[in-house]
Amino acid sequence: MKKLINNPRAVVAESVEGFGRAHADLVTVHPDPLFLTRKDAPVSGKVGLVSGGGSGHEPLHAGYVGRGMLDAAVPGAMFTSPTPDQILPATVAVDGGAGVLHIVKNYTGDVLNFETAAELAEEEGITVRTVLVNDDVAVEDSLYTAGRRGVGGTVFVERLAGAAAERGDDLDAVTAIAQRVVDNVRSMGVALAACTVPHAGVPSFDLAEDEIEIGIGIHGEPGRHRIAMEDADGITVRLLEPITADLALAAGDRVLLMVNGMGGTPASELYIVFRKAVELLEAQGVQMERSLVGNYITALEMQGASVSVLRLDDELIELWDSPVHTAAMRWGA
């Protein structure tokens, strides 16, 4: 294992410290227990947004703390849920009197720990709502979840709910926007090679030189099929077809398309996948209104990609285009 680290057990703490120093104009790092808040938190009268999960998926979630997205991010250990004693103070820290929304990816540890923290926050007089992100069409159940996993669609939920909170929507309205995004986004990924978790020191799973895993999870969970390597166009078809079928996309629909790198895939390859995905959507009469191509939710250095599609409407487009200023996403601000 070759990584730019010191002690494998200190990777998260040292990484967050470095992130905080690099983006001191945007975030405040709270080291014990570990969480990050936007620099101006709490914002009086604004709904607070808190998300988090295991580290190793950067820029998710810390990279999305700031104006127009999250108010707080709670990083767990590598591929491990944060604990309630991290999530609770993060929730308290961003409560501006309008309540707090928890955005939770559908992994058993995340769900249970955010649920516990929400109950404790309610005991302190903070109104908390929770939205569960479950956009992965690859599998219905795994060892990590009951139901579908939360993957790339999390980026869309954090952005659009964050935009709604920034414009002044109340807690129920922000929650409704977040749920609308969850209901209209689907994702699927592929792995060409595994990643290595620092404290494990060995690859998370084994793939032969001529094998790929279609439908892989962001922690290396198994997908739908392990197949022989194909060209980029063939792989893109395998990723996009289950998404469009599950969303029941029809001619005239408008979408946001994201081709996301898993951490070890060159941008040139992501754009090849994107090119084919747009071609397939256009063949169905589906209009791509907005797009993202790059590393937005990764799995350390895993080679591979994921495709996410969100059905848009006028309000979601307006929210998407509104100002955002975070370390990993910014425009109009």
N, C-alpha and C positions, 0 to 999 in steps of 0.2 A: 504494500500500500504506500503510495507516494502522494502526500497531501501537504499543503502549506498550513500546518497546524503545529501546536506545541503539545500540550497534554490533551489526548482525545476527550477527556471528561470536561475540559474547559472550553471546548470549541464554541458552544452557544454563548457563554458569558463574554468571551473575548470578542466574538463576532459582533454581538450587540453593542459592546462598548465601542468598537471601531465604527459601527454604523452611527451611533449617537454622536460621536465626535465629527464624523464626516457631514452629518446633516443636523448640526446643532441649531440651525435656524428654523428647523421644521419640527423637531421632536425633543422630548425630554425622556431620558432613560431613568427608570426607577430600578435600582439594582437588587433590592432585597425586600420583598419578593420581586422577581424580575418581570417588568412589563414596560411598555413605552406609551407615551401620550403625545398628542399634538402639543406644540409649544404653548398655545393659548388656552389649553384646557384648564377647567371646564368653561365652555362657552355658554353664558347665561341665556336661558330661554330656548336653547337648541337641543334637540334630541341627540343624545350621545350614542355613538356606534362603537361596539367592541367586537373584535374577532380575534382568533388565535388558533393555535394548533401546534403540532410538532414542527420543530425547525428542520431545515433542509429543503424547503420549498421556495426559497427566496427568489423574487422579492416579496412574495406572499409571506407574512402579513405586514411586517414592519414597513416595507416599502410603500405601503398604501395608507400610511398615517399622515393626515394633513387635511388641508381645506378641500372639501368636496368628496372626501372618502371617510376613512376611519378616524375616530377620536382616540382609540387605543388599540394596541396589538399586544397579545400575550403569547410569548414564545415558550413552547415546551422544549424538553430535550429532543435530540434528533429523532424524528419520526415518532414522537411520544407526546401525548396530550399534556397541555399545561394543567396545573392543579387548581382546585378551587381557591386556595390561599393566594394564588396569583390573580385569578380572574376577578375575585371580589374587590380587592383594592383598585384594580383597573376600572371596574364599574363605578365605584365610588368616586374615583378621581375625575371622571368625565361627566358626572351627573350635573347638568346645568339647571335642574329643576323641571325639565320637560320629559324625564324618563330616559331609559336606555334600551337600545336594541342590541341583542346578542345575535351575531351571524355565525352559525355553527355548521361546519362540514359534518356530514353524516358518517362519523366514526364513533364506535361505542364509547371509547374513553372521552372524546370531546363532548359527546352528548351528555354523559353522566356528570362530568365535572362542571360544564357550563350550567346544567340544571341545578346542581348543588349550589353554585355561586349565585344563581338567580334567586333561589329561595332565601339565601342569607341576605342578599341585597334587599329583598322585599321586607325582611324583618327589620332592616335599617330605614325603611320608609321610601325606598327607591322603586318606582314602577319599572318592571323589566318585561320586555317582550322577546321572544326567540323565533328566529326563522332558521329552518334546517335546509341546507343546500344538498341536493341529491341528484345531480345532473348526469352521472355516468351511466350510459346505456349499456355498458359492456356486461355487467352482471347484476342480478337482483340481490344476491346475498354473498357474503364472504365471511372469513373469520373475523374481519374487522368491523362489520356493519350488520345492521338489520335493515335490509332494503338497499337502495342504490347509494354508491359512494358520492361524496362531494368532491369535485375536482375543479376544472377550469372555470365553470360557471360562477364559482365563488368570486372571481375578479369582477364579474359583471354585477353581482349582487352588491358587493361593497361599493362599487362606483355609483350605481344608480340610486341605491338607498342613501348613500352619502350625499349625493346631489340633492335629493329630496329633503334631507335634513338641513342642508346648507341653505335652501331657499325658504326654510321656516315651517315646513310641514310638521304637524303634530305627530305623536308617537304612533297612533293608529294609522295615519296616512303613510308614514315612512314604512311601517311594517307591511302595509298593503302593497306598496311599490316593490319591496323586497320579495314578497311572496309572488307577485306577478312575474318577476324575473325568474324565480325558481320554477314556476309553472311553464315557462316558455323557453327554457334553455336546456340543451342537451350536449353532452361531450363524449368523446371516445379517444383513447390513446393507443400508441404502439411503442414497444421497446425493441431496440436493436441490440442493446447490451445493457447489463445491469450496472447499478451504482454500488459503492462501498460505503457503508455507514462507519464513521471514524472509530467508534468504540468497538465495533464488530471486527473490523480489519479484513474482512473477506467480502466478495460480492454477495448481494442480497439474493440472487438466484443465478442459475446457470442456463445459458443459451449456447447451443453449438454455433460454430462460425457461420453456418448457412441457415440458421433459424431466427425467427422473430416471434414476438408475442403480441397478438392483436387483442386490444382491450385491457392492457396492463393498468394497474392502479399506480398512484403516485408514490406508494411505498414499496412497489414491487409485487403487489398482490396479483394473483393469476388473472388472466383475461378470458376471452372467449375461445381463442384458438392459438395453438403454437404451430406455425407453418413454415415452410421453406421461404427464404428470402425472395421478395418480389421487387419489381421496380417501383419508383415513387408513385406513378399514376395508379398502379394496381393497389398499393397500400392505401392511397387516399380514397379510392372507391370503397374499400373495406371499412374505412373509418366513417365516411360521410353517409353512406347509404342507411345504416341503422339509425343515425341521427335524424335524417329527413323523414324516415318512415315513422319514428317514434313521435316526432313533432307534427306529423301529418301536414307537412308543408305543401302548399298549393301555389299554382301560378298566381302572381300578383302579390304574394307575401314579401315583406321587406325584412331583412335580417342584418344582424351584426355577426361577422365571421371572424373568429380568432384561430390562427394557427400558432400554437405555443410550443416552444422548445422545452425539453425535459432537463436541460442543463448541459448536455454534451453534444448538441447538434448544431452545425454551422448555420448561419443565417441563410446562406445560399440554398441549402437543402429545404429550409422552411418555406422559402419563397417558391420553390418548385412544387411543394405540396399545396401551397396557397393558390398557385396558378391553376392547378387541376381542380381544386375545390370550387373556385369561382366558376370555372367552366361547367362543372356538374350542376351547380345551382342555376346558372343561366339556362341550361338545357331544360330545366323544369319550370322556367318562367319565374324563378325567385330572384328578387332584386337585392344585391348586396349594397346596403346603404352606408355601413360603417365597417371598419376592419382594424384588426391588430395582428401583427406578425412579430414574434420575438419571444424572449423568455419572461413569462409572467407568473407561472406557477410550475416550479421545477421539482426534480427529484435528485438533488445533488448533481452528480455528473452523468446521470443516465443518458445514454444515447436513445433518442426517440422523439416523438412529437405527439401532441394531441390536437384535436379539432373541436371547437365549441361553436355552436350556432344558437343565437338568441333571436326569436321573432320579435320584431319591433313594431311600435305604434308611434304616433306623433309625439305623445308625451315622453316616451322613453328616449326618443331621438333628441328632444329638447333637453332632457336631463343629461344625457350622455355628452352633449356639446357644451354644457355649462362649465364654468371655470373649475379646474382641479389643479392642486399644487401639492404633490407628494414627491418623495425621492424617486419613485419609479414611474409615475404617470403625471404629466402636467401639460395643460394647454389653457389658453384663455385667461391665465392668471399671472 
